[in-house]
Amino acid sequence: MQPGNIDKEGKSESPDQAKTNLSPQERLMAAGKTLFAQNGFESTSTSSIASRARTSESQLVRHFGGKAGLLEEIFNAGWTQLNDRIGSKVIAAPTGREGLLIILKTLTTAFQRDEELARIYLFEGRRIRGNEHEVFLSEGFVSFRQLIISLVHRAQADGSFVKSLPEEALVSALIGCAEGMVRDRLIARRLDKPEQYSPGDMHKVVDAVLSAF
């Protein structure tokens, strides 16, 4: 069981009390994240989110403009934390290849630790929505992808990657490698099937893939 927060008088709060002390906006994000991960975006109603967050649908509309806006904010919050976490590590990497290895290992580790965010991103992040058939990409993911691109450039410049392969193909292959392994583990878990490889195995595969370039 997760411990609660400690109040100003040193008394321990239960998880339910801690959630109550969050702002309506924070409770809506927490509720949306859980319900989107459990039921998917389309099957989650605004009323169920508001009910779980102990607030009203009008608060959801006020803070996020609707369900799509809430999902976008959940994505951006998750990607911002990840991008902040890897920023300093990447700068210190001796080569572009080492920087990419750090990013991809950090990504797979983060998704292992936060399965709700992993499920939302991997199963809802690229789905076509609305009548305009738009594919939504969060600002946080766009920033993450730009970081991958910059490191591919760096790796090709410092000689740790070959220059003959197209940049876009490299970026897609590297992101797809990490995403695919995490996604298949999540699917196996959801279907109550044994997982065929460990997080350590994923890190070894990422290393092997990078070595091929």
ZIMO-V380888 format. One record per pair of residues at least 24 apart in sequence whose ideal C-beta (glycine too) atoms are under 6 Angstrom apart, sorted by sequence separation. I is the first residue (numbers start at 0). GAP is how many residues later the second one is. If there is no record, write none. Layout:
i = {I | I}
gap = {GAP | GAP}
This chain:
i = {27 | 26 | 81 | 23 | 27 | 176 | 23 | 24 | 31 | 77 | 32 | 31 | 28 | 99 | 98 | 160 | 95 | 95 | 96 | 95 | 79 | 82 | 78 | 82 | 121 | 75 | 78 | 95 | 74 | 75 | 94 | 96 | 75 | 95 | 117 | 74 | 78 | 94 | 71 | 118 | 107 | 106 | 110 | 103 | 107 | 36 | 36 | 32 | 36 | 40 | 35 | 111 | 107 | 104 | 103 | 100 | 96}
gap = {25 | 26 | 28 | 31 | 32 | 32 | 35 | 38 | 38 | 39 | 41 | 42 | 45 | 51 | 52 | 52 | 55 | 58 | 58 | 59 | 60 | 60 | 61 | 61 | 61 | 62 | 62 | 62 | 63 | 63 | 63 | 63 | 64 | 64 | 64 | 65 | 65 | 65 | 66 | 67 | 70 | 71 | 71 | 74 | 74 | 79 | 82 | 83 | 83 | 83 | 84 | 87 | 94 | 98 | 102 | 109 | 113}
